[in-house]
Amino acid sequence: VDNSLGMQTAVSHSRPPAGKPHLDLQAESPMAMVPLPLRTPPASEVPLRAIPILKPWVRLVLVLIALGIIAVFAVAAWLNPYQNGQVWLMETHRQLGLPECNFKRITGRPCPSCGMTSSFALLMHGDLVNSLRANAAGTLLAFFCLAYVPWALLCALLGRKLLILSMERVLLRMVVVFLVFMLARWAIVLLV
C-alpha cells in the first residue's frame, strides 16, 4: 500500500502466538515502512566533475616555472640578434659566453635546436619573420611559453587548473607536437 509520504507499507495479518499476552499498545497487525527504490537522475541532473584544488606545492612550482620563463624572455630581450645591421640567425647564444654548438662544429650541419636562442631573441625584438627563419620550432616554443606564463600565474592565484583537466595529458601532447615539429624542421634544413 502506498501512502502520501512516498513510502510503501506492508501489512501482515498474523496474530501473536497463543499463550503470549496481547498488549493494547501493540498494533493489531505489524507494519513495515520500506522506502521506494531510488530513481536514476536524468542526464540534466548529473553533477559535473569537480575541478580539484591545487596543492600549495603545485601552485609554487607553477609560479617558479613562470618566473624561470620570464627570466629566459628577459635574457632574450637583452641579447642583440643583429650583427653589423644583419640578422643573426645562428649563434646568438655566443653573446652569453657559451661555446659553439658541438654538433655543428663536428658535422658542419646545424643541430635540431640551432637557431633557437636567435629565434627567441628575434621574437622578443618583434621580428616574427626572422624568428621563424632562425628556427620555427623555437618560435612555436616561445609562443607556448608566452601563453604559459599568464595561465600558470592565474592557476596559482585561483588555486585550480583553468581550461584543462589533466596537466600531464596536455604536457605530453605539447612535447610530442614540439619534438615532431622540431625534427621536421631539422630534416628540411638538412635537405636544403
LINHU-V822703 format. One record per run of one state. SS is the DSSP state (~ for helix, > for strand, _ for the rest). FROM is the first residue (numbers start at 1). TO is the last residue. If there is no record, write none. Layout:
ss->(SS SS)
from->(FROM FROM)
to->(TO TO)
//
This chain:
ss->(_ > _ > _ > _ ~ _ > _ ~ _ > _ > _ ~ _ ~ _ ~ _ ~ _ > _ ~ _)
from->(1 2 3 7 12 31 36 43 46 53 54 56 79 82 84 86 88 92 97 102 108 116 125 128 159 160 161 167 192)
to->(1 2 6 11 30 35 42 45 52 53 55 78 81 83 85 87 91 96 101 107 115 124 127 158 159 160 166 191 192)
//
